[in-house]
C-alpha cells in the first residue's frame, strides 16, 4: 500500500477532503522547495504535487510556465528535484509526494542514468506518485507496473471531454487518485463551474474506484469548499504560484502557509 492510499483512506475515514497544493520545484528560489514543502504540510496540506520544470509544458498556463522557466534558469532539473525530495524526507516520512511533469525529462533521465533509472531513483528518494501529462494510458501499462513494483502510484488526468472508454481504461491502470481537470484549457484558465464538476464526478466514479481529486481553476476558499463538497481532493497550483512568485525569500513560506490555512479551514468547515 502506498503512502497516497494510506493518507486518502485515513482522510475518508474521518470524513475529510484532501488538500493537494502544487508548487514548481526550485521556484521562486532554487533552495527553498524543501522548506516550502514543510510549511505547506504544517498549514494542512495532505499530499504535495511537485512540478518538475520542463521547457514545453503543454498543459500549463502562463503562471506555471513562467515558474518553470525561472526554475530551469536556476539550474533545476530532474536530479535536483529528486534531491529536494530526499531533503524533505529526512524530516517527513509520511506526507505523500507526487511528481508532476512531462515525458521528456523522465526519458532523458533514463538515457543519462540507465534504463528505468527514474523509477529506481524516484523510489529511493521517497516519491510516492508520478503524474506524466503526456503519457496516455494506452502506452503506460509497463510504466505503471514498474511504479507499482516500487510502491509508487501512476496518476492520470481526466477531463470534461474524456469518454467512458477512456475513463474505464484510466480506472484500470491508475492508482493513488485520479486528477480531474475541471476546465477545458490550461492551468489557471477560465472560471470554475462547480455544478458541472458535481455532474462529472459521479460519471467518473462509475469507472474509477479510487479517489478523485479536482484541479484547474480553484483559486480561493470558496471554490475549494464547493469542489471539496463533491470530490475527494482539491488541487491548487496557479494561485499559490502567483502568491509566492514576487515574495522575498524570507516571506515565501509564510505567505504560502497563510493561504493554505484558509483553504484547509474551508474544506474542514
C-alpha positions in Angstrom: 0.0 0.0 0.0 1.4 3.4 -1.0 1.6 6.5 1.3 -1.0 8.1 -1.0 -3.5 5.3 -0.5 -2.9 5.3 3.3 -3.4 9.1 3.5 -6.5 9.2 1.4 -8.1 6.3 3.3 -7.4 7.9 6.6 -9.0 11.2 5.4 -12.0 9.3 4.1 -12.5 7.6 7.4 -12.5 11.0 9.1 -15.0 12.5 6.5 -12.3 15.0 5.4 -11.1 16.0 2.0 -7.5 16.0 0.8 -5.8 19.3 0.2 -3.1 18.9 -2.5 -1.1 22.0 -3.3 1.1 22.2 -6.4 4.4 24.1 -6.5 7.1 24.1 -9.1 10.4 22.6 -7.8 13.0 25.3 -7.4 10.6 28.2 -7.6 10.8 31.1 -6.7 14.3 30.3 -5.3 16.4 27.3 -6.1 17.0 26.3 -2.5 13.5 27.0 -1.0 11.5 24.0 -2.0 12.0 21.5 0.9 11.4 24.4 3.4 8.3 25.4 1.5 7.0 21.8 1.4 7.3 21.5 5.2 5.5 24.9 5.6 2.6 23.6 3.4 2.3 20.4 5.4 2.2 22.5 8.6 -0.6 24.6 7.1 -2.7 21.5 6.4 -1.5 20.0 3.1 -2.2 16.3 2.9 -0.3 15.5 -0.4 2.2 17.7 -2.2 2.4 17.8 -6.0 5.9 18.9 -7.0 6.3 20.2 -10.5 9.3 19.0 -12.5 10.4 22.0 -14.6 10.2 21.5 -18.4 10.6 23.8 -21.3 7.4 22.9 -23.1 4.7 22.3 -20.6 1.6 21.9 -22.8 -1.0 21.7 -20.1 0.3 24.6 -18.0 -0.9 28.2 -18.3 1.3 31.3 -18.2 1.7 31.3 -14.4 3.2 27.8 -14.1 5.0 28.2 -17.4 6.8 31.2 -16.1 7.6 29.4 -12.8 9.1 26.5 -14.8 11.2 28.8 -16.9 12.6 30.5 -13.8 13.4 27.2 -12.2 15.1 26.0 -15.3 17.1 29.2 -15.4 18.2 28.4 -11.8 19.5 25.0 -12.9 16.7 22.8 -11.7 16.3 19.5 -13.4 15.1 16.0 -12.5 18.2 15.2 -10.5 17.8 18.4 -8.4 14.1 17.7 -7.9 14.9 14.2 -6.5 17.4 15.7 -4.2 14.8 18.1 -2.9 12.5 15.1 -2.2 15.3 13.4 -0.3 15.9 16.5 1.7 12.2 16.7 2.6 12.1 13.0 3.5 14.9 13.5 6.0 12.3 15.2 8.3 8.9 14.0 7.0 8.4 10.3 6.4 4.7 10.3 6.0 3.4 13.1 3.7 3.0 11.8 0.1 4.8 13.5 -2.7 3.7 13.3 -6.3 6.0 14.4 -9.1 4.0 16.1 -11.9 5.5 16.8 -15.2 6.2 15.5 -18.7 7.7 12.5 -20.5 10.8 14.3 -21.9 12.6 14.8 -18.5 11.9 11.2 -17.5 13.1 9.7 -20.7 16.1 12.0 -20.7 16.9 10.9 -17.2 16.8 7.3 -18.2 19.0 7.9 -21.2 21.6 9.6 -19.0 21.4 7.2 -16.0 20.3 3.9 -17.5 17.1 2.0 -18.2 14.4 2.5 -15.5 16.7 4.8 -13.5 14.0 7.3 -13.0 11.7 4.8 -11.3 14.5 3.4 -9.2 15.8 6.8 -8.1 12.4 8.4 -7.5 11.5 5.5 -5.2 14.8 5.7 -3.4 14.3 9.5 -2.9 10.9 9.0 -1.4 8.5 9.8 -4.2 5.0 8.3 -3.9 3.4 9.0 -7.2 4.0 10.3 -10.7 1.7 12.2 -13.0 3.0 12.4 -16.5 0.8 14.7 -18.5 1.7 13.4 -21.9 1.8 9.7 -21.1 -1.6 8.4 -22.4 -2.9 5.4 -20.6 -2.8 3.3 -23.8 1.0 3.5 -23.6 1.5 3.2 -19.8 0.9 -0.4 -18.7 4.6 -1.2 -18.3 5.4 2.1 -16.7 2.5 1.7 -14.2 3.7 -1.8 -13.3 7.2 -0.7 -12.7 6.0 2.1 -10.4 3.7 -0.2 -8.5 6.6 -2.6 -8.0 8.3 0.2 -6.2 5.2 1.2 -4.2 4.6 4.3 -6.3 1.3 5.3 -7.9 0.7 6.4 -11.5 -1.8 9.2 -11.5 -3.8 10.1 -14.6 -5.7 13.1 -15.8 -9.3 13.0 -16.8 -11.1 16.0 -18.5 -14.6 17.1 -19.3 -14.0 15.7 -22.8 -13.0 12.2 -21.6 -15.1 9.4 -23.0 -16.5 6.5 -20.9 -13.9 4.2 -22.6 -11.1 6.5 -21.6 -12.4 6.6 -18.0 -12.6 2.8 -17.9 -9.0 2.5 -19.1 -7.8 5.0 -16.6 -9.8 3.2 -13.9 -7.9 0.0 -14.7 -4.4 1.5 -14.7 -4.5 4.3 -12.2 -3.6 4.1 -8.6 -3.5 6.6 -5.7 -6.0 9.0 -7.1 -7.3 10.4 -10.4 -6.9 14.1 -11.2 -10.0 15.5 -12.9 -9.2 18.7 -14.9 -12.2 20.8 -14.3 -11.8 23.1 -17.2 -11.1 22.8 -21.0 -7.8 24.5 -21.3 -4.6 25.0 -19.4 -3.9 25.5 -15.7 -5.1 28.8 -14.3 -7.6 29.5 -17.1 -11.3 30.1 -17.2 -14.0 30.3 -14.5 -14.7 27.2 -12.5 -18.2 25.8 -12.7 -18.8 23.8 -9.6 -22.1 22.5 -10.8 -20.5 21.0 -13.9 -17.9 19.3 -11.7 -20.7 17.9 -9.5 -22.2 16.3 -12.5 -18.9 14.9 -13.8 -17.7 13.2 -10.7 -20.4 10.6 -10.5 -19.8 9.7 -14.1 -16.1 9.2 -13.4 -16.8 7.1 -10.4 -18.8 4.7 -12.4 -15.4 3.7 -13.9 -12.9 4.8 -11.3 -12.9 3.1 -7.9 -10.1 5.2 -6.3 -10.4 8.8 -5.0 -10.9 11.6 -7.5 -9.2 15.0 -7.0 -10.2 18.1 -8.9 -7.8 20.9 -10.1 -7.5 23.7 -12.6 -9.4 26.9 -11.6 -9.5 26.6 -7.8 -8.3 29.9 -6.5 -9.8 30.6 -3.1 -11.5 29.1 -0.1 -15.0 29.4 -1.5 -14.2 27.5 -4.7 -12.2 25.0 -2.7 -15.1 24.3 -0.4 -17.5 24.0 -3.3 -15.3 21.5 -5.1 -14.5 19.6 -1.9 -18.2 19.1 -1.3 -18.4 16.9 -4.5 -14.8 15.4 -4.8 -12.3 13.6 -2.6 -9.5 16.1 -3.0 -8.8 19.7 -4.1 -5.6 20.6 -6.0 -4.4 24.2 -6.1 -1.5 25.3 -8.1 -1.6 28.5 -10.2 -3.0 30.7 -7.4 -0.3 29.5 -5.0 2.4 30.2 -7.5 1.1 33.7 -8.1 1.1 34.4 -4.4 4.7 33.4 -3.9 6.4 34.5 -7.2 7.4 38.0 -6.1 7.9 37.4 -2.4 11.3 37.9 -0.8 12.9 34.6 0.2 12.1 35.0 3.9 8.4 35.5 3.2 7.6 32.8 0.7 6.8 30.0 3.2 4.7 32.2 5.4 2.6 33.5 2.5 2.0 30.0 1.2 1.2 28.7 4.6 -1.3 31.5 5.3 -3.1 30.9 2.1 -3.3 27.1 2.6 -4.6 27.5 6.2 -7.6 29.4 4.8 -8.2 26.6 2.2 -7.8 23.9 4.9 -10.3 25.7 7.2 -12.8 26.0 4.4 -12.5 22.3 3.5 -13.0 21.3 7.1 -15.9 23.6 7.8 
